[in-house]
Amino acid sequence: MNMIFMRTLLIASSLLVAVQMSAQLRTDAVLEETKDTSTVVLTLDDALKIALSENVSVKVADKEIQRYEYARKGSYASLFPQVDGSGSYQRTIKKQVMYMDTDSGSEDGGGSMGMFSSLMPFIQRVNEMSVAAGLPPVSMDSGEQSSANSGGFAVGRWNTFNYGVTASMPIVNFQLWESIRISGQSVDLAVEKARASRLDMVTQVKQAYYAVLLAKEAFGVYKDVYENAVENYSMTEKKFNAQKASELDLLRAKANVANAIPNVYNAESSVILSLWQLKAVMGVDLDMNVDVAGSLEDYSAEMLADIVENQDPSLDKNTTMKQLAIQAEQLASTVRLKKAAYLPTLSAMFNYSMIAMTNDFKFSQYQWSPYSYVGFSLSIPIFSGGKRHSEVRQAKVQADQMNLQMVDTERQLRISIRQYLNTMETNMNSYYAASDAVNVAQKAYDIAAKSFNVGKSTLTDLNDAQLTLTQAKLSQSQAVYNFVVAKSNLEKTIGFDFAE
């Protein structure tokens, strides 16, 4: 049974060797693809510049600035004269009746009838002259209205046309002036929000770039593990054929090769996914062939300098604090705006219009009468039931809330800064420790490999040395990655802008 089991393991291990050979070919093909001339190799600065021009969130923020710019221009337009044209047409359904009374005559209206009777010849004469001149006569309804309306007569014409121009301009309006100031502050707030979007984007690009470097270094580590496993298997196989190694050692060597293959595949997949993430935050086509330049080791030389430089960072450029400061200014302007409701307003007015009243639609014969005026309008607030007072108090409460929020936000940001600095310092120490561990583990592995080759150590000893070396290398890369990620968050918090 043991012999059958051992033969089965040998057949399975042979299949695993064939699989690992195909994996080696695939790995080599992936490496060759990354060296293709069509692949664009990007530095971190290149990635940031592309993202600043292609990232969607940055473009949306720029459009938001334009929107507030137009809103501010609309507010300034309120300071200029507002000119409007108008036109109207009215058709009279029932004419207005007028009455004329005098002090003489009886109390039952006889005086008004006498006056109306005395005016009748004059009105008839006017109508005759109007007809001779081609104009419509004056309408009189005294006969049909005499009994019901005590001798009144209808006036006016059936059609009334009117057109003209009106203009107005504020002269003194404190509320308008404060609203314009608030519009300008809204533009400043939109600009700062756009800057915040850029800072977020820069941080995302940096961290995605660092993630690619970490994935590539992990891929390199596991690739080395795989190649060492293949080399050890080859050496063990030669020893087995020379009867200097046991069959168990040969099976262990083949198992090491088999165990290394999934790690290579997973590391390769991590590189591909991290590159997709980088292209996504950059705003470029996901099918574009890109690669990143450098390694995480390049960022390890300045660890101590970065920590010393940022020991006491300022929040003057922090985008959250700047946004809160602008909002505080807006609320202060809002308080003044509400107080301005107590003050009078003065406006200038102008009107010019033409009017024609006719009984027909002979437009060419219309007589247009001009009418115009210019004047001033003064409005003095007197009593509003306490509404203005409540609005002022409400605005003051909002301003106080904003001041409290600014104090609390600054406290939280300073805590975050200390956390980032502590993380950076911890990972710097971890990196130095991991670097020493890598040097020691590498020497230990080299000694174990030589000892195994001459038969002075077992494959188990070699595997233990390989595992220690792998963990040390991964810890070293992870420490640098954690450091640069914390540094990118710190730069975002203090408001470091790549464009600067």
C-alpha positions as CSV (number, residue, x, y, z in Angstrom):
1,M,0.0,0.0,0.0
2,N,2.8,2.4,0.8
3,M,4.5,1.7,-2.6
4,I,1.2,2.3,-4.4
5,F,0.7,5.5,-2.5
6,M,4.2,6.7,-3.2
7,R,3.8,6.0,-6.9
8,T,0.5,7.9,-7.0
9,L,2.2,10.9,-5.4
10,L,5.0,10.7,-8.0
11,I,2.4,10.7,-10.8
12,A,0.6,13.7,-9.2
13,S,3.8,15.5,-8.7
14,S,4.8,15.0,-12.3
15,L,1.5,16.6,-13.3
16,L,2.2,19.5,-10.9
17,V,5.6,20.0,-12.5
18,A,3.9,20.3,-15.9
19,V,1.5,22.8,-14.4
20,Q,4.2,24.8,-12.9
21,M,6.1,24.8,-16.2
22,S,3.0,26.3,-17.9
23,A,2.8,28.9,-15.1
24,Q,6.4,29.8,-15.7
25,L,5.6,30.3,-19.4
26,R,2.6,32.5,-18.5
27,T,4.6,34.5,-16.0
28,D,7.3,35.2,-18.6
29,A,4.6,36.2,-21.1
30,V,3.2,38.7,-18.6
31,L,6.6,40.2,-18.0
32,E,7.2,40.5,-21.7
33,E,3.8,42.3,-22.2
34,T,4.8,44.9,-19.6
35,K,7.9,45.5,-21.6
36,D,5.9,46.1,-24.8
37,T,6.7,49.3,-26.5
38,S,3.0,50.2,-26.6
39,T,2.9,50.3,-22.8
40,V,3.0,53.8,-21.3
41,V,5.3,53.9,-18.2
42,L,4.2,56.6,-15.8
43,T,5.9,58.3,-13.0
44,L,3.8,59.6,-10.1
45,D,4.0,63.1,-11.4
46,D,2.8,61.9,-14.8
47,A,-0.1,60.2,-13.3
48,L,-1.1,63.3,-11.3
49,K,-0.9,65.6,-14.3
50,I,-3.1,63.2,-16.4
51,A,-5.6,63.0,-13.5
52,L,-5.8,66.7,-13.1
53,S,-6.8,67.1,-16.8
54,E,-8.9,63.9,-17.2
55,N,-10.5,63.2,-13.8
56,V,-14.3,63.6,-13.9
57,S,-14.7,64.9,-10.4
58,V,-12.2,67.7,-11.1
59,K,-14.1,68.7,-14.3
60,V,-17.4,68.7,-12.4
61,A,-15.9,71.0,-9.7
62,D,-14.6,73.4,-12.4
63,K,-18.1,73.5,-13.9
64,E,-19.5,74.3,-10.4
65,I,-17.1,77.3,-10.2
66,Q,-18.5,78.5,-13.6
67,R,-22.0,78.2,-12.3
68,Y,-21.4,80.3,-9.3
69,E,-19.5,82.9,-11.4
70,Y,-22.6,83.3,-13.5
71,A,-24.7,83.6,-10.4
72,R,-22.5,86.4,-9.1
73,K,-22.7,88.2,-12.4
74,G,-26.5,87.9,-12.1
75,S,-26.4,89.5,-8.6
76,Y,-24.3,92.5,-9.9
77,A,-26.9,93.0,-12.7
78,S,-29.3,94.1,-10.0
79,L,-27.3,97.3,-9.5
80,F,-28.0,98.4,-13.1
81,P,-31.3,99.8,-14.5
82,Q,-33.9,97.1,-15.2
83,V,-35.7,98.1,-18.5
84,D,-38.8,96.3,-19.6
85,G,-41.1,96.8,-22.5
86,S,-44.9,96.2,-22.3
87,G,-48.0,96.2,-24.4
88,S,-51.6,95.6,-23.8
89,Y,-55.0,95.6,-25.5
90,Q,-58.4,96.0,-23.7
91,R,-61.9,95.5,-25.2
92,T,-64.6,97.3,-23.3
93,I,-67.7,95.1,-22.5
94,K,-69.7,97.8,-20.7
95,K,-68.7,101.4,-20.8
96,Q,-68.5,103.4,-17.7
97,V,-71.3,105.8,-16.9
98,M,-70.6,109.3,-15.7
99,Y,-72.9,111.7,-13.8
100,M,-72.7,115.5,-13.6
101,D,-74.4,117.3,-10.6
102,T,-74.8,121.0,-9.8
103,D,-75.9,122.9,-6.8
104,S,-79.0,124.3,-8.6
105,G,-82.1,122.3,-9.3
106,S,-84.3,120.0,-7.4
107,E,-83.1,117.4,-4.9
108,D,-84.3,114.5,-7.1
109,G,-81.6,115.1,-9.7
110,G,-83.2,117.6,-11.9
111,G,-80.1,119.8,-11.7
112,S,-78.0,116.9,-13.2
113,M,-80.6,116.4,-15.9
114,G,-80.5,120.1,-16.7
115,M,-76.8,120.1,-16.9
116,F,-76.8,117.0,-19.2
117,S,-79.5,118.6,-21.4
118,S,-77.4,121.8,-21.6
119,L,-74.4,119.7,-22.7
120,M,-76.2,117.8,-25.3
121,P,-75.9,120.4,-28.1
122,F,-72.2,120.7,-27.4
123,I,-71.7,117.0,-27.5
124,Q,-73.6,116.7,-30.7
125,R,-71.5,119.5,-32.2
126,V,-68.4,117.7,-31.2
127,N,-69.6,114.5,-32.8
128,E,-70.4,116.2,-36.0
129,M,-66.9,117.7,-36.1
130,S,-65.4,114.2,-35.3
131,V,-67.4,112.6,-38.1
132,A,-66.4,115.3,-40.5
133,A,-62.7,114.7,-39.5
134,G,-63.1,110.9,-39.9
135,L,-63.0,110.3,-36.2
136,P,-65.5,108.1,-34.2
137,P,-68.2,110.1,-32.3
138,V,-68.5,110.2,-28.5
139,S,-70.9,107.6,-27.3
140,M,-73.9,108.8,-25.2
141,D,-76.3,106.6,-23.5
142,S,-78.3,109.2,-21.6
143,G,-81.6,108.2,-23.1
144,E,-81.5,104.6,-22.3
145,Q,-79.8,105.2,-18.9
146,S,-81.9,108.2,-17.8
147,S,-84.5,106.4,-15.8
148,A,-82.1,104.0,-14.1
149,N,-79.0,106.2,-13.7
150,S,-80.5,109.7,-13.2
151,G,-79.2,111.1,-16.4
152,G,-75.7,109.6,-16.6
153,F,-73.9,109.2,-19.9
154,A,-71.4,106.5,-21.0
155,V,-67.8,107.5,-21.7
156,G,-64.8,105.8,-23.3
157,R,-64.3,103.7,-26.4
158,W,-64.5,100.1,-27.1
159,N,-60.8,99.4,-27.9
160,T,-57.8,100.5,-25.9
161,F,-54.2,99.9,-27.1
162,N,-51.2,100.6,-24.9
163,Y,-47.4,100.1,-25.2
164,G,-44.4,101.6,-23.5
165,V,-41.2,101.2,-21.7
166,T,-40.5,101.1,-17.9
167,A,-37.2,101.4,-16.1
168,S,-36.2,101.2,-12.5
169,M,-32.8,101.2,-10.6
170,P,-32.0,100.8,-7.0
171,I,-30.2,103.8,-5.4
172,V,-30.0,102.8,-1.8
173,N,-30.6,99.1,-0.9
174,F,-28.5,97.7,1.8
175,Q,-30.0,94.2,1.5
176,L,-29.1,94.1,-2.2
177,W,-25.5,95.1,-1.4
178,E,-25.1,92.3,1.2
179,S,-26.7,89.7,-1.1
180,I,-24.1,90.6,-3.8
181,R,-21.3,90.1,-1.2
182,I,-22.8,86.7,-0.3
183,S,-22.8,85.8,-4.0
184,G,-19.1,86.6,-4.2
185,Q,-18.4,84.5,-1.1
186,S,-20.3,81.6,-2.8
187,V,-17.9,81.8,-5.7
188,D,-15.0,81.6,-3.2
189,L,-16.6,78.6,-1.6
190,A,-17.0,76.9,-4.9
191,V,-13.4,77.5,-5.7
192,E,-12.3,76.0,-2.4
193,K,-14.6,73.0,-3.0
194,A,-13.0,72.5,-6.4
195,R,-9.6,72.6,-4.7
196,A,-10.9,70.0,-2.2
197,S,-11.9,67.8,-5.1
198,R,-8.4,68.1,-6.5
199,L,-6.8,67.2,-3.2
200,D,-9.1,64.1,-2.9
201,M,-8.2,63.1,-6.4
202,V,-4.4,63.6,-5.8
203,T,-4.6,61.5,-2.7
204,Q,-6.5,58.8,-4.5
205,V,-4.0,58.7,-7.4
206,K,-1.1,58.6,-5.0
207,Q,-2.5,55.7,-3.0
208,A,-3.5,53.8,-6.2
209,Y,0.0,54.4,-7.6
210,Y,1.5,53.1,-4.3
211,A,-0.8,50.1,-4.4
212,V,0.5,49.2,-7.9
213,L,4.1,49.4,-6.6
214,L,3.2,47.2,-3.6
215,A,1.4,44.6,-5.8
216,K,4.4,44.5,-8.2
217,E,6.9,44.0,-5.3
218,A,4.7,41.2,-3.9
219,F,4.6,39.7,-7.3
220,G,8.4,39.8,-7.5
221,V,8.7,38.2,-4.1
222,Y,6.4,35.3,-4.9
223,K,8.0,34.9,-8.3
224,D,11.4,34.6,-6.5
225,V,9.8,32.0,-4.2
226,Y,8.5,30.1,-7.2
227,E,11.8,30.2,-9.0
228,N,13.6,29.0,-5.8
229,A,11.1,26.2,-5.4
230,V,11.7,25.1,-9.0
231,E,15.5,25.3,-8.5
232,N,15.2,23.3,-5.3
233,Y,13.0,20.7,-6.9
234,S,15.5,20.3,-9.7
235,M,18.4,19.9,-7.2
236,T,16.3,17.4,-5.1
237,E,15.4,15.4,-8.2
238,K,19.1,15.0,-9.1
239,K,19.9,13.9,-5.6
240,F,17.0,11.5,-5.6
241,N,18.2,10.0,-8.9
242,A,21.7,9.7,-7.3
243,Q,20.1,8.1,-4.2
244,K,21.3,11.0,-2.1
245,A,17.8,12.3,-1.2
246,S,14.8,10.5,-0.1
247,E,11.5,10.2,-1.9
248,L,9.9,12.2,0.8
249,D,12.3,15.1,0.1
250,L,11.4,14.9,-3.6
251,L,7.7,15.0,-2.8
252,R,8.2,18.0,-0.5
253,A,10.1,19.8,-3.2
254,K,7.3,19.2,-5.7
255,A,4.7,20.3,-3.2
256,N,6.7,23.5,-2.7
257,V,6.5,24.2,-6.4
258,A,2.8,23.5,-6.4
259,N,2.2,25.8,-3.4
260,A,4.1,28.6,-5.0
261,I,2.0,28.7,-8.2
262,P,-1.3,30.1,-6.7
263,N,0.7,32.8,-4.9
264,V,2.1,33.9,-8.3
265,Y,-1.3,33.9,-9.9
266,N,-2.8,35.9,-7.0
267,A,0.0,38.4,-7.1
268,E,-0.3,38.8,-10.8
269,S,-4.0,39.4,-10.5
270,S,-3.4,42.0,-7.8
271,V,-1.1,43.9,-10.2
272,I,-3.7,43.9,-12.9
273,L,-6.5,45.0,-10.5
274,S,-4.3,47.8,-9.0
275,L,-3.5,49.1,-12.5
276,W,-7.2,49.2,-13.3
277,Q,-7.8,51.1,-10.1
278,L,-5.1,53.6,-11.0
279,K,-6.5,54.1,-14.5
280,A,-10.0,54.6,-13.1
281,V,-8.9,57.4,-10.7
282,M,-6.8,59.0,-13.4
283,G,-9.8,59.1,-15.7
284,V,-8.2,57.2,-18.7
285,D,-9.4,54.3,-20.7
286,L,-9.2,51.0,-18.8
287,D,-7.9,49.2,-21.9
288,M,-4.9,51.6,-22.1
289,N,-1.6,49.7,-21.4
290,V,0.1,51.5,-18.6
291,D,2.8,50.7,-16.1
292,V,4.4,52.5,-13.2
293,A,8.0,53.5,-12.8
294,G,10.1,53.1,-9.7
295,S,9.6,51.0,-6.6
296,L,8.6,51.5,-3.0
297,E,12.2,51.4,-2.0
298,D,12.6,54.8,-3.7
299,Y,10.5,56.4,-1.0
300,S,12.3,54.9,1.9
301,A,15.3,57.3,1.8
302,E,13.4,60.3,2.9
303,M,11.3,58.8,5.7
304,L,13.0,60.5,8.5
305,A,13.1,63.9,6.7
306,D,9.4,63.7,6.0
307,I,8.6,63.1,9.6
308,V,10.8,65.9,10.8
309,E,9.4,68.3,8.2
310,N,5.8,67.7,9.3
311,Q,6.3,67.7,13.1
312,D,4.2,70.9,13.6
313,P,2.2,71.4,10.4
314,S,-0.1,74.3,9.9
315,L,-3.8,74.1,9.1
316,D,-3.8,77.4,7.2
317,K,-4.2,75.6,3.9
318,N,-6.5,72.9,5.1
319,T,-9.5,72.9,2.7
320,T,-12.1,71.9,5.4
321,M,-11.0,74.8,7.6
322,K,-11.0,77.2,4.7
323,Q,-14.5,76.2,3.6
324,L,-15.8,76.6,7.2
325,A,-14.1,80.1,7.3
326,I,-15.9,81.1,4.1
327,Q,-19.2,79.8,5.4
328,A,-18.6,81.8,8.6
329,E,-18.1,84.9,6.5
330,Q,-21.4,84.1,4.6
331,L,-23.3,83.8,7.9
332,A,-21.8,87.1,9.1
333,S,-23.0,88.7,5.9
334,T,-26.4,87.0,6.4
335,V,-26.7,88.6,9.8
336,R,-26.0,92.0,8.2
337,L,-28.5,91.2,5.4
338,K,-31.2,90.5,8.0
339,K,-30.4,93.7,9.9
340,A,-30.6,95.7,6.6
341,A,-34.3,94.8,6.5
342,Y,-34.8,97.6,9.1
343,L,-33.3,100.2,6.7
344,P,-35.2,102.1,4.1
345,T,-34.7,101.6,0.4
346,L,-34.7,104.2,-2.4
347,S,-35.3,103.5,-6.1
348,A,-35.6,105.6,-9.2
349,M,-38.4,105.0,-11.7
350,F,-39.1,106.0,-15.3
351,N,-42.1,105.2,-17.6
352,Y,-42.9,106.1,-21.1
353,S,-46.1,104.8,-22.8
354,M,-48.4,105.4,-25.8
355,I,-52.1,104.9,-25.6
356,A,-54.9,104.9,-28.2
357,M,-58.6,104.5,-27.6
358,T,-60.9,103.7,-30.6
359,N,-64.1,102.1,-31.6
360,D,-62.8,100.4,-34.7
361,F,-59.7,98.6,-36.0
362,K,-58.4,101.2,-38.5
363,F,-54.9,101.2,-37.2
364,S,-53.6,103.7,-39.7
365,Q,-56.0,106.3,-38.4
366,Y,-55.2,105.9,-34.7
367,Q,-54.2,108.8,-32.6
368,W,-51.5,107.8,-30.1
369,S,-51.2,109.9,-26.9
370,P,-47.9,109.8,-25.1
371,Y,-47.6,109.5,-21.4
372,S,-44.4,109.5,-19.3
373,Y,-43.1,110.2,-15.8
374,V,-39.9,109.9,-13.8
375,G,-39.8,109.7,-10.0
376,F,-38.4,108.1,-6.9
377,S,-39.8,105.4,-4.6
378,L,-38.9,105.4,-0.9
379,S,-39.8,102.4,1.2
380,I,-39.5,102.6,5.0
381,P,-40.0,99.4,7.1
382,I,-42.2,100.2,10.1
383,F,-43.7,97.0,11.6
384,S,-43.6,93.3,10.5
385,G,-44.9,91.6,13.6
386,G,-41.4,90.8,14.9
387,K,-40.4,88.8,11.7
388,R,-37.3,90.7,11.0
389,H,-36.1,90.5,14.7
390,S,-36.6,86.7,14.6
391,E,-34.7,86.3,11.3
392,V,-31.7,88.3,12.8
393,R,-31.7,86.1,15.9
394,Q,-31.8,83.0,13.8
395,A,-28.9,84.1,11.6
396,K,-26.8,84.9,14.7
397,V,-27.5,81.4,16.1
398,Q,-26.3,79.9,12.9
399,A,-23.1,82.0,13.0
400,D,-22.5,80.8,16.6
401,Q,-23.0,77.2,15.5
402,M,-20.5,77.6,12.7
403,N,-17.9,79.0,15.2
404,L,-18.3,76.0,17.5
405,Q,-18.1,73.7,14.5
406,M,-14.8,75.3,13.4
407,V,-13.3,74.8,16.9
408,D,-14.3,71.1,17.0
409,T,-13.1,70.5,13.4
410,E,-9.7,72.0,14.1
411,R,-9.4,69.8,17.1
412,Q,-10.3,66.7,15.1
413,L,-7.9,67.6,12.3
414,R,-5.0,68.0,14.7
415,I,-5.8,64.6,16.2
416,S,-5.7,63.1,12.7
417,I,-2.3,64.8,12.0
418,R,-0.9,63.2,15.1
419,Q,-2.2,59.8,14.1
420,Y,-0.7,60.1,10.6
421,L,2.6,61.2,12.1
422,N,2.5,58.3,14.6
423,T,1.7,55.9,11.7
424,M,4.6,57.2,9.7
425,E,7.0,56.9,12.6
426,T,5.9,53.4,13.4
427,N,6.2,52.2,9.8
428,M,9.6,53.9,9.5
429,N,10.8,51.8,12.4
430,S,9.1,48.8,11.0
431,Y,10.9,49.3,7.7
432,Y,14.3,49.6,9.3
433,A,13.7,46.4,11.3
434,A,12.4,44.6,8.3
435,S,15.4,45.7,6.3
436,D,17.7,44.2,8.9
437,A,15.5,41.1,8.9
438,V,15.7,40.8,5.1
439,N,19.5,41.0,5.2
440,V,19.7,38.3,7.9
441,A,17.1,36.1,6.2
442,Q,18.8,36.4,2.9
443,K,22.1,35.3,4.4
444,A,20.3,32.5,6.2
445,Y,18.7,31.3,3.0
446,D,21.9,31.4,1.1
447,I,23.6,29.3,3.8
448,A,20.7,26.9,3.9
449,A,20.7,26.5,0.1
450,K,24.5,25.8,0.0
451,S,24.1,23.4,2.9
452,F,21.3,21.6,1.2
453,N,23.3,21.4,-2.0
454,V,26.1,19.6,-0.2
455,G,23.8,17.6,1.9
456,K,24.4,19.2,5.2
457,S,20.9,20.4,5.8
458,T,17.4,19.2,4.9
459,L,14.8,20.6,2.6
460,T,12.7,21.5,5.7
461,D,15.5,23.8,6.8
462,L,15.6,25.4,3.4
463,N,11.9,25.8,3.3
464,D,12.0,27.5,6.7
465,A,14.7,29.9,5.5
466,Q,12.6,30.7,2.4
467,L,9.5,31.4,4.5
468,T,11.4,33.7,6.8
469,L,12.9,35.6,3.8
470,T,9.5,35.9,2.1
471,Q,7.9,37.3,5.2
472,A,10.7,39.8,5.8
473,K,10.5,41.1,2.2
474,L,6.8,41.5,2.3
475,S,7.0,43.2,5.7
476,Q,9.6,45.6,4.3
477,S,7.4,46.5,1.3
478,Q,4.3,46.8,3.5
479,A,6.0,49.2,5.9
480,V,7.0,51.5,3.1
481,Y,3.5,51.3,1.6
482,N,1.9,52.1,5.0
483,F,4.3,55.0,5.4
484,V,3.6,56.7,2.0
485,V,-0.2,56.2,2.4
486,A,-0.1,57.9,5.8
487,K,2.1,60.6,4.3
488,S,-0.4,61.2,1.4
489,N,-3.3,61.5,4.0
490,L,-1.2,64.0,6.0
491,E,-0.5,66.1,2.9
492,K,-4.2,66.1,2.1
493,T,-5.0,67.2,5.7
494,I,-2.5,70.1,5.7
495,G,-3.7,71.1,2.2
496,F,-0.6,70.4,0.1
497,D,-1.6,70.9,-3.5
498,F,0.3,69.1,-6.2
499,A,-0.4,72.1,-8.6
500,E,1.6,74.3,-6.3
